[in-house]
Amino acid sequence: MFTATYPATLLPEADGRGFHVRFPDLPEALTGGTDLQEALAEAAGCLAEAIAGRIARGDDIPTPSRLRRGQFPIGVPLPIAPKLALYLAIRERGLSKSALARRLGVSETVVRRMLNPRHDTRPEKLQAALAALGKRLVVMIADAA
């Protein structure tokens, strides 16, 4: 099971004002904030952009590493998480977008839109695509840290 939560490291800025945030699994994902709360909020947006960029470019997306002491778990934001799940399932199966489109009985454009992080895709379509790949999306609610 893939859990879409990546560890983030928060380091105090050199001047003591705010935090610098980085994701060890996604070196391109760097951000910061003036306080802990802002840094964590910015981290979620930064993570979404890093994942969206990798999906758009067709890059590998690493499995999240284990959370270490002092790191913060940052979940992939809800609008991106199902698209990430579909992207990973397609790559796991070694399918092309057109092959998935044929399985779903839709055009390749529809599959491209499903994977487009900027396109608002109905959850039912994403669930159907995942089901066609033998996957299902599971939502879990956890206590806030």
Secondary structure, DSSP 8 states (H G I E B T S, - for coil): ----EEEEEEEE-TTSSSEEEEETTEEEEEEEESSHHHHHHHHHHHHHHHHHHHHHHT----------TT-EEEE--TTTHHHHHHHHHHHHHT--HHHHHHHHTS-HHHHHHHH-TTS---HHHHHHHHHHTT-----------
